[in-house]
Protein backbone atom coordinates (compact mmCIF):
# COMPACT_ATOMS: atom_id res chain seq x y z
CA UNK A 1 0.00 0.00 0.00
CA UNK A 2 1.31 3.47 -0.84
CA UNK A 3 -1.17 5.36 1.31
CA UNK A 4 -0.22 6.45 4.80
CA UNK A 5 -2.76 5.69 7.50
CA UNK A 6 -2.72 7.08 11.03
CA UNK A 7 -4.57 5.47 13.94
CA UNK A 8 -5.33 8.19 16.51
CA UNK A 9 -5.92 7.19 20.12
CA UNK A 10 -4.55 3.68 19.74
CA UNK A 11 -6.27 1.67 22.46
CA UNK A 12 -7.37 -1.95 22.22
CA UNK A 13 -9.57 -1.53 19.14
CA UNK A 14 -7.05 0.78 17.46
CA UNK A 15 -4.28 -1.72 18.10
CA UNK A 16 -6.44 -4.55 16.72
CA UNK A 17 -6.93 -2.54 13.51
CA UNK A 18 -3.23 -1.80 13.32
CA UNK A 19 -2.35 -5.47 13.74
CA UNK A 20 -4.95 -6.49 11.14
CA UNK A 21 -3.59 -4.03 8.60
CA UNK A 22 -0.06 -5.34 9.06
CA UNK A 23 -1.23 -8.93 8.58
CA UNK A 24 -3.09 -7.74 5.48
CA UNK A 25 0.10 -6.50 3.84
CA UNK A 26 0.45 -2.89 4.95
CA UNK A 27 4.04 -1.81 5.54
CA UNK A 28 4.89 -0.49 9.01
CA UNK A 29 6.48 2.54 7.34
CA UNK A 30 3.04 3.49 5.99
CA UNK A 31 1.36 3.39 9.40
CA UNK A 32 1.41 6.12 12.06
CA UNK A 33 -0.02 5.97 15.57
CA UNK A 34 -0.87 8.44 18.31
CA UNK A 35 -1.40 7.63 21.97
CA UNK A 36 -2.17 9.65 25.06
CA UNK A 37 0.84 8.32 26.98
CA UNK A 38 4.40 8.36 25.67
CA UNK A 39 5.10 4.88 27.07
CA UNK A 40 2.11 3.49 25.17
CA UNK A 41 3.39 5.05 21.95
CA UNK A 42 6.81 3.49 22.45
CA UNK A 43 5.20 0.13 23.20
CA UNK A 44 3.43 0.26 19.82
CA UNK A 45 6.68 1.22 18.06
CA UNK A 46 8.51 -1.72 19.65
CA UNK A 47 5.72 -4.21 18.96
CA UNK A 48 4.82 -3.27 15.38
CA UNK A 49 7.61 -1.09 14.01
CA UNK A 50 5.23 1.82 13.39
CA UNK A 51 6.01 5.48 13.97
CA UNK A 52 4.42 7.32 16.91
CA UNK A 53 3.51 10.94 16.12
CA UNK A 54 1.43 13.76 17.57
CA UNK A 55 -2.15 14.31 16.44
CA UNK A 56 -1.26 17.38 14.33
CA UNK A 57 1.65 15.47 12.73
CA UNK A 58 -0.72 12.63 11.87
CA UNK A 59 -3.16 15.07 10.26
CA UNK A 60 -0.40 16.62 8.15
CA UNK A 61 1.34 13.44 7.04
CA UNK A 62 -1.28 10.67 6.71
CA UNK A 63 -3.70 10.24 3.82
CA UNK A 64 -6.28 8.58 6.09
CA UNK A 65 -7.02 9.27 9.75
CA UNK A 66 -8.76 6.61 11.86
CA UNK A 67 -10.14 8.18 15.03
CA UNK A 68 -10.53 5.56 17.77
CA UNK A 69 -10.85 7.72 20.89
CA UNK A 70 -13.88 7.49 23.17
CA UNK A 71 -16.96 9.45 22.08
CA UNK A 72 -16.62 11.93 24.97
CA UNK A 73 -13.05 12.74 23.84
CA UNK A 74 -13.85 13.24 20.16
CA UNK A 75 -14.64 16.97 20.35
CA UNK A 76 -11.30 17.70 22.01
CA UNK A 77 -9.46 15.61 19.41
CA UNK A 78 -11.15 17.46 16.54
CA UNK A 79 -10.22 20.80 18.10
CA UNK A 80 -6.62 19.59 18.06
CA UNK A 81 -6.84 18.41 14.45
CA UNK A 82 -9.07 20.92 12.65
CA UNK A 83 -6.45 23.47 11.63
CA UNK A 84 -4.08 20.74 10.40
CA UNK A 85 -6.40 18.56 8.29
CA UNK A 86 -6.44 19.25 4.53
CA UNK A 87 -9.87 18.82 2.96
CA UNK A 88 -8.73 15.78 0.96
CA UNK A 89 -7.95 13.66 4.05
CA UNK A 90 -10.21 10.70 4.63
CA UNK A 91 -11.42 10.71 8.24
CA UNK A 92 -12.77 7.42 9.61
CA UNK A 93 -14.59 7.57 12.93
CA UNK A 94 -15.01 4.56 15.20
CA UNK A 95 -16.92 6.45 17.91
CA UNK A 96 -20.33 5.12 18.89
CA UNK A 97 -23.27 7.42 18.35
CA UNK A 98 -21.45 10.34 16.70
CA UNK A 99 -22.85 11.22 13.23
CA UNK A 100 -20.70 12.20 10.26
CA UNK A 101 -22.13 15.73 10.41
CA UNK A 102 -20.38 16.23 13.77
CA UNK A 103 -17.05 15.84 11.97
CA UNK A 104 -18.03 17.68 8.80
CA UNK A 105 -19.01 20.76 10.82
CA UNK A 106 -15.64 20.83 12.63
CA UNK A 107 -13.28 19.95 9.78
CA UNK A 108 -12.50 21.83 6.54
CA UNK A 109 -15.33 22.05 4.01
CA UNK A 110 -15.47 18.96 1.81
CA UNK A 111 -13.60 16.59 4.15
CA UNK A 112 -14.73 13.01 3.43
CA UNK A 113 -15.90 11.23 6.59
CA UNK A 114 -16.81 7.57 7.03
CA UNK A 115 -18.52 6.32 10.18
CA UNK A 116 -17.76 2.79 11.39
CA UNK A 117 -19.25 0.84 14.26
CA UNK A 118 -17.07 -2.18 14.97
CA UNK A 119 -17.07 -4.44 18.04
CA UNK A 120 -14.61 -6.05 20.43
CA UNK A 121 -14.26 -9.36 18.50
CA UNK A 122 -11.92 -7.26 16.35
CA UNK A 123 -9.36 -8.40 18.93
CA UNK A 124 -9.66 -11.96 17.57
CA UNK A 125 -10.32 -11.03 13.89
CA UNK A 126 -14.04 -11.79 14.17
CA UNK A 127 -15.44 -8.25 14.21
CA UNK A 128 -18.58 -7.03 12.51
CA UNK A 129 -17.87 -3.51 11.27
CA UNK A 130 -20.79 -1.46 9.98
CA UNK A 131 -19.84 1.32 7.54
CA UNK A 132 -21.66 4.49 6.47
CA UNK A 133 -20.38 7.31 4.30
CA UNK A 134 -20.85 11.01 5.03
CA UNK A 135 -21.74 13.75 2.55
CA UNK A 136 -18.37 13.85 0.79
CA UNK A 137 -17.34 10.19 1.03
CA UNK A 138 -16.95 8.49 -2.36
CA UNK A 139 -16.99 4.85 -3.41
CA UNK A 140 -13.19 4.87 -3.21
CA UNK A 141 -13.32 6.09 0.39
CA UNK A 142 -15.82 3.40 1.36
CA UNK A 143 -13.79 0.68 -0.38
CA UNK A 144 -10.61 1.73 1.43
CA UNK A 145 -12.48 1.68 4.75
CA UNK A 146 -13.72 -1.84 3.98
CA UNK A 147 -10.18 -2.93 3.12
CA UNK A 148 -8.90 -1.69 6.47
CA UNK A 149 -11.67 -3.20 8.59
CA UNK A 150 -11.81 -6.49 6.66
CA UNK A 151 -8.46 -7.19 8.31
CA UNK A 152 -10.23 -7.79 11.62
CA UNK A 153 -13.46 -9.46 10.50
CA UNK A 154 -16.43 -8.72 8.24
CA UNK A 155 -17.86 -5.42 7.02
CA UNK A 156 -21.34 -4.31 6.07
CA UNK A 157 -22.45 -1.04 4.49
CA UNK A 158 -25.66 0.57 5.74
CA UNK A 159 -27.26 4.01 5.38
CA UNK A 160 -26.24 6.20 8.30
CA UNK A 161 -29.87 6.29 9.46
CA UNK A 162 -29.43 2.60 10.39
CA UNK A 163 -26.22 3.08 12.40
CA UNK A 164 -27.95 3.43 15.77
CA UNK A 165 -29.79 0.14 15.22
CA UNK A 166 -26.55 -1.53 14.09
CA UNK A 167 -24.79 -0.22 17.19
CA UNK A 168 -27.49 -1.69 19.42
CA UNK A 169 -27.37 -5.09 17.69
CA UNK A 170 -23.74 -5.52 16.72
CA UNK A 171 -21.65 -2.99 18.62
CA UNK A 172 -23.22 -3.94 21.95
CA UNK A 173 -24.11 -7.47 20.82
CA UNK A 174 -21.13 -9.34 22.29
CA UNK A 175 -22.11 -8.13 25.77
CA UNK A 176 -25.52 -9.77 25.44
CA UNK A 177 -23.88 -13.11 24.66
CA UNK A 178 -21.44 -12.80 27.56
CA UNK A 179 -24.39 -12.04 29.85
CA UNK A 180 -26.20 -15.14 28.60
CA UNK A 181 -23.09 -17.30 29.11
CA UNK A 182 -22.73 -15.93 32.64
CA UNK A 183 -26.34 -16.83 33.44
CA UNK A 184 -25.99 -20.31 31.95
CA UNK A 185 -22.78 -20.92 33.91
CA UNK A 186 -24.59 -20.00 37.12
CA UNK A 187 -27.32 -22.47 36.18
CA UNK A 188 -24.72 -25.17 35.59
CA UNK A 189 -23.25 -24.57 39.05
CA UNK A 190 -26.75 -24.72 40.57
CA UNK A 191 -27.17 -28.10 38.87
CA UNK A 192 -23.94 -29.40 40.41
CA UNK A 193 -21.29 -28.78 37.74
CA UNK A 194 -17.94 -27.16 38.60
CA UNK A 195 -17.66 -23.67 37.11
CA UNK A 196 -14.80 -24.55 34.75
CA UNK A 197 -16.69 -27.49 33.27
CA UNK A 198 -19.91 -25.49 32.96
CA UNK A 199 -17.98 -22.73 31.20
CA UNK A 200 -16.35 -25.15 28.73
CA UNK A 201 -19.68 -26.78 27.90
CA UNK A 202 -21.39 -23.45 27.27
CA UNK A 203 -18.59 -21.87 25.24
CA UNK A 204 -18.35 -24.84 22.89
CA UNK A 205 -22.14 -24.91 22.52
CA UNK A 206 -22.02 -21.20 21.63
CA UNK A 207 -19.19 -21.66 19.12
CA UNK A 208 -20.93 -24.62 17.51
CA UNK A 209 -24.29 -22.87 17.33
CA UNK A 210 -22.75 -19.71 15.86
CA UNK A 211 -20.87 -21.74 13.23
CA UNK A 212 -24.07 -23.52 12.23
CA UNK A 213 -25.93 -20.22 11.98
CA UNK A 214 -23.19 -18.77 9.79
CA UNK A 215 -22.49 -21.77 7.57
CA UNK A 216 -25.72 -23.78 7.26
CA UNK A 217 -27.91 -21.10 5.69
CA UNK A 218 -30.78 -22.33 7.87
CA UNK A 219 -33.17 -19.98 9.68
CA UNK A 220 -32.54 -19.90 13.46
CA UNK A 221 -36.09 -21.18 14.04
CA UNK A 222 -35.27 -24.29 11.98
CA UNK A 223 -32.04 -24.88 13.86
CA UNK A 224 -33.80 -24.44 17.20
CA UNK A 225 -36.57 -26.84 16.20
CA UNK A 226 -33.95 -29.44 15.25
CA UNK A 227 -32.85 -29.46 18.90
CA UNK A 228 -36.39 -29.44 20.31
CA UNK A 229 -37.87 -32.94 20.57
CA UNK A 230 -41.54 -33.44 21.53
CA UNK A 231 -41.95 -33.61 25.32
CA UNK A 232 -38.17 -33.38 25.70
CA UNK A 233 -35.82 -31.31 27.82
CA UNK A 234 -35.39 -28.41 25.39
CA UNK A 235 -39.09 -27.63 24.98
CA UNK A 236 -39.44 -27.48 28.77
CA UNK A 237 -36.58 -24.97 28.88
CA UNK A 238 -38.08 -22.91 26.01
CA UNK A 239 -41.43 -22.77 27.82
CA UNK A 240 -39.75 -21.27 30.88
CA UNK A 241 -37.90 -18.70 28.77
CA UNK A 242 -41.20 -17.64 27.20
CA UNK A 243 -42.95 -17.60 30.59
CA UNK A 244 -40.29 -15.22 31.89
CA UNK A 245 -40.53 -12.92 28.87
CA UNK A 246 -36.91 -13.39 27.80
CA UNK A 247 -37.65 -12.62 24.13
CA UNK A 248 -39.47 -9.41 25.04
CA UNK A 249 -36.69 -8.44 27.46
CA UNK A 250 -34.08 -8.78 24.71
CA UNK A 251 -36.15 -6.65 22.34
CA UNK A 252 -36.58 -3.98 25.03
CA UNK A 253 -32.87 -4.09 25.86
CA UNK A 254 -31.80 -3.61 22.24
CA UNK A 255 -34.28 -0.76 21.82
CA UNK A 256 -32.78 0.87 24.93
CA UNK A 257 -29.29 0.56 23.42
CA UNK A 258 -30.57 2.12 20.18
CA UNK A 259 -32.12 4.99 22.14
CA UNK A 260 -28.86 5.63 23.98
CA UNK A 261 -26.98 5.74 20.69
CA UNK A 262 -29.43 8.39 19.52
CA UNK A 263 -28.87 10.37 22.71
CA UNK A 264 -25.12 10.29 22.15
CA UNK A 265 -25.66 11.50 18.60
CA UNK A 266 -27.72 14.44 19.88
CA UNK A 267 -25.02 15.44 22.34
CA UNK A 268 -26.72 14.20 25.52
CA UNK A 269 -23.59 12.94 27.33
C-alpha positions as CSV (number, residue, x, y, z in Angstrom):
1,X,0.0,0.0,0.0
2,X,1.3,3.5,-0.8
3,X,-1.2,5.4,1.3
4,X,-0.2,6.4,4.8
5,X,-2.8,5.7,7.5
6,X,-2.7,7.1,11.0
7,X,-4.6,5.5,13.9
8,X,-5.3,8.2,16.5
9,X,-5.9,7.2,20.1
10,X,-4.6,3.7,19.7
11,X,-6.3,1.7,22.5
12,X,-7.4,-2.0,22.2
13,X,-9.6,-1.5,19.1
14,X,-7.1,0.8,17.5
15,X,-4.3,-1.7,18.1
16,X,-6.4,-4.5,16.7
17,X,-6.9,-2.5,13.5
18,X,-3.2,-1.8,13.3
19,X,-2.3,-5.5,13.7
20,X,-4.9,-6.5,11.1
21,X,-3.6,-4.0,8.6
22,X,-0.1,-5.3,9.1
23,X,-1.2,-8.9,8.6
24,X,-3.1,-7.7,5.5
25,X,0.1,-6.5,3.8
26,X,0.5,-2.9,5.0
27,X,4.0,-1.8,5.5
28,X,4.9,-0.5,9.0
29,X,6.5,2.5,7.3
30,X,3.0,3.5,6.0
31,X,1.4,3.4,9.4
32,X,1.4,6.1,12.1
33,X,0.0,6.0,15.6
34,X,-0.9,8.4,18.3
35,X,-1.4,7.6,22.0
36,X,-2.2,9.7,25.1
37,X,0.8,8.3,27.0
38,X,4.4,8.4,25.7
39,X,5.1,4.9,27.1
40,X,2.1,3.5,25.2
41,X,3.4,5.1,21.9
42,X,6.8,3.5,22.5
43,X,5.2,0.1,23.2
44,X,3.4,0.3,19.8
45,X,6.7,1.2,18.1
46,X,8.5,-1.7,19.6
47,X,5.7,-4.2,19.0
48,X,4.8,-3.3,15.4
49,X,7.6,-1.1,14.0
50,X,5.2,1.8,13.4
51,X,6.0,5.5,14.0
52,X,4.4,7.3,16.9
53,X,3.5,10.9,16.1
54,X,1.4,13.8,17.6
55,X,-2.1,14.3,16.4
56,X,-1.3,17.4,14.3
57,X,1.6,15.5,12.7
58,X,-0.7,12.6,11.9
59,X,-3.2,15.1,10.3
60,X,-0.4,16.6,8.1
61,X,1.3,13.4,7.0
62,X,-1.3,10.7,6.7
63,X,-3.7,10.2,3.8
64,X,-6.3,8.6,6.1
65,X,-7.0,9.3,9.8
66,X,-8.8,6.6,11.9
67,X,-10.1,8.2,15.0
68,X,-10.5,5.6,17.8
69,X,-10.8,7.7,20.9
70,X,-13.9,7.5,23.2
71,X,-17.0,9.5,22.1
72,X,-16.6,11.9,25.0
73,X,-13.1,12.7,23.8
74,X,-13.9,13.2,20.2
75,X,-14.6,17.0,20.4
76,X,-11.3,17.7,22.0
77,X,-9.5,15.6,19.4
78,X,-11.1,17.5,16.5
79,X,-10.2,20.8,18.1
80,X,-6.6,19.6,18.1
81,X,-6.8,18.4,14.4
82,X,-9.1,20.9,12.6
83,X,-6.5,23.5,11.6
84,X,-4.1,20.7,10.4
85,X,-6.4,18.6,8.3
86,X,-6.4,19.2,4.5
87,X,-9.9,18.8,3.0
88,X,-8.7,15.8,1.0
89,X,-7.9,13.7,4.0
90,X,-10.2,10.7,4.6
91,X,-11.4,10.7,8.2
92,X,-12.8,7.4,9.6
93,X,-14.6,7.6,12.9
94,X,-15.0,4.6,15.2
95,X,-16.9,6.5,17.9
96,X,-20.3,5.1,18.9
97,X,-23.3,7.4,18.3
98,X,-21.5,10.3,16.7
99,X,-22.8,11.2,13.2
100,X,-20.7,12.2,10.3
101,X,-22.1,15.7,10.4
102,X,-20.4,16.2,13.8
103,X,-17.0,15.8,12.0
104,X,-18.0,17.7,8.8
105,X,-19.0,20.8,10.8
106,X,-15.6,20.8,12.6
107,X,-13.3,19.9,9.8
108,X,-12.5,21.8,6.5
109,X,-15.3,22.0,4.0
110,X,-15.5,19.0,1.8
111,X,-13.6,16.6,4.2
112,X,-14.7,13.0,3.4
113,X,-15.9,11.2,6.6
114,X,-16.8,7.6,7.0
115,X,-18.5,6.3,10.2
116,X,-17.8,2.8,11.4
117,X,-19.2,0.8,14.3
118,X,-17.1,-2.2,15.0
119,X,-17.1,-4.4,18.0
120,X,-14.6,-6.0,20.4
121,X,-14.3,-9.4,18.5
122,X,-11.9,-7.3,16.4
123,X,-9.4,-8.4,18.9
124,X,-9.7,-12.0,17.6
125,X,-10.3,-11.0,13.9
126,X,-14.0,-11.8,14.2
127,X,-15.4,-8.3,14.2
128,X,-18.6,-7.0,12.5
129,X,-17.9,-3.5,11.3
130,X,-20.8,-1.5,10.0
131,X,-19.8,1.3,7.5
132,X,-21.7,4.5,6.5
133,X,-20.4,7.3,4.3
134,X,-20.8,11.0,5.0
135,X,-21.7,13.8,2.6
136,X,-18.4,13.9,0.8
137,X,-17.3,10.2,1.0
138,X,-16.9,8.5,-2.4
139,X,-17.0,4.8,-3.4
140,X,-13.2,4.9,-3.2
141,X,-13.3,6.1,0.4
142,X,-15.8,3.4,1.4
143,X,-13.8,0.7,-0.4
144,X,-10.6,1.7,1.4
145,X,-12.5,1.7,4.8
146,X,-13.7,-1.8,4.0
147,X,-10.2,-2.9,3.1
148,X,-8.9,-1.7,6.5
149,X,-11.7,-3.2,8.6
150,X,-11.8,-6.5,6.7
151,X,-8.5,-7.2,8.3
152,X,-10.2,-7.8,11.6
153,X,-13.5,-9.5,10.5
154,X,-16.4,-8.7,8.2
155,X,-17.9,-5.4,7.0
156,X,-21.3,-4.3,6.1
157,X,-22.4,-1.0,4.5
158,X,-25.7,0.6,5.7
159,X,-27.3,4.0,5.4
160,X,-26.2,6.2,8.3
161,X,-29.9,6.3,9.5
162,X,-29.4,2.6,10.4
163,X,-26.2,3.1,12.4
164,X,-28.0,3.4,15.8
165,X,-29.8,0.1,15.2
166,X,-26.6,-1.5,14.1
167,X,-24.8,-0.2,17.2
168,X,-27.5,-1.7,19.4
169,X,-27.4,-5.1,17.7
170,X,-23.7,-5.5,16.7
171,X,-21.7,-3.0,18.6
172,X,-23.2,-3.9,22.0
173,X,-24.1,-7.5,20.8
174,X,-21.1,-9.3,22.3
175,X,-22.1,-8.1,25.8
176,X,-25.5,-9.8,25.4
177,X,-23.9,-13.1,24.7
178,X,-21.4,-12.8,27.6
179,X,-24.4,-12.0,29.9
180,X,-26.2,-15.1,28.6
181,X,-23.1,-17.3,29.1
182,X,-22.7,-15.9,32.6
183,X,-26.3,-16.8,33.4
184,X,-26.0,-20.3,32.0
185,X,-22.8,-20.9,33.9
186,X,-24.6,-20.0,37.1
187,X,-27.3,-22.5,36.2
188,X,-24.7,-25.2,35.6
189,X,-23.3,-24.6,39.1
190,X,-26.8,-24.7,40.6
191,X,-27.2,-28.1,38.9
192,X,-23.9,-29.4,40.4
193,X,-21.3,-28.8,37.7
194,X,-17.9,-27.2,38.6
195,X,-17.7,-23.7,37.1
196,X,-14.8,-24.5,34.8
197,X,-16.7,-27.5,33.3
198,X,-19.9,-25.5,33.0
199,X,-18.0,-22.7,31.2
200,X,-16.3,-25.1,28.7
201,X,-19.7,-26.8,27.9
202,X,-21.4,-23.4,27.3
203,X,-18.6,-21.9,25.2
204,X,-18.4,-24.8,22.9
205,X,-22.1,-24.9,22.5
206,X,-22.0,-21.2,21.6
207,X,-19.2,-21.7,19.1
208,X,-20.9,-24.6,17.5
209,X,-24.3,-22.9,17.3
210,X,-22.8,-19.7,15.9
211,X,-20.9,-21.7,13.2
212,X,-24.1,-23.5,12.2
213,X,-25.9,-20.2,12.0
214,X,-23.2,-18.8,9.8
215,X,-22.5,-21.8,7.6
216,X,-25.7,-23.8,7.3
217,X,-27.9,-21.1,5.7
218,X,-30.8,-22.3,7.9
219,X,-33.2,-20.0,9.7
220,X,-32.5,-19.9,13.5
221,X,-36.1,-21.2,14.0
222,X,-35.3,-24.3,12.0
223,X,-32.0,-24.9,13.9
224,X,-33.8,-24.4,17.2
225,X,-36.6,-26.8,16.2
226,X,-33.9,-29.4,15.2
227,X,-32.9,-29.5,18.9
228,X,-36.4,-29.4,20.3
229,X,-37.9,-32.9,20.6
230,X,-41.5,-33.4,21.5
231,X,-42.0,-33.6,25.3
232,X,-38.2,-33.4,25.7
233,X,-35.8,-31.3,27.8
234,X,-35.4,-28.4,25.4
235,X,-39.1,-27.6,25.0
236,X,-39.4,-27.5,28.8
237,X,-36.6,-25.0,28.9
238,X,-38.1,-22.9,26.0
239,X,-41.4,-22.8,27.8
240,X,-39.8,-21.3,30.9
241,X,-37.9,-18.7,28.8
242,X,-41.2,-17.6,27.2
243,X,-43.0,-17.6,30.6
244,X,-40.3,-15.2,31.9
245,X,-40.5,-12.9,28.9
246,X,-36.9,-13.4,27.8
247,X,-37.6,-12.6,24.1
248,X,-39.5,-9.4,25.0
249,X,-36.7,-8.4,27.5
250,X,-34.1,-8.8,24.7
251,X,-36.1,-6.6,22.3
252,X,-36.6,-4.0,25.0
253,X,-32.9,-4.1,25.9
254,X,-31.8,-3.6,22.2
255,X,-34.3,-0.8,21.8
256,X,-32.8,0.9,24.9
257,X,-29.3,0.6,23.4
258,X,-30.6,2.1,20.2
259,X,-32.1,5.0,22.1
260,X,-28.9,5.6,24.0
261,X,-27.0,5.7,20.7
262,X,-29.4,8.4,19.5
263,X,-28.9,10.4,22.7
264,X,-25.1,10.3,22.1
265,X,-25.7,11.5,18.6
266,X,-27.7,14.4,19.9
267,X,-25.0,15.4,22.3
268,X,-26.7,14.2,25.5
269,X,-23.6,12.9,27.3
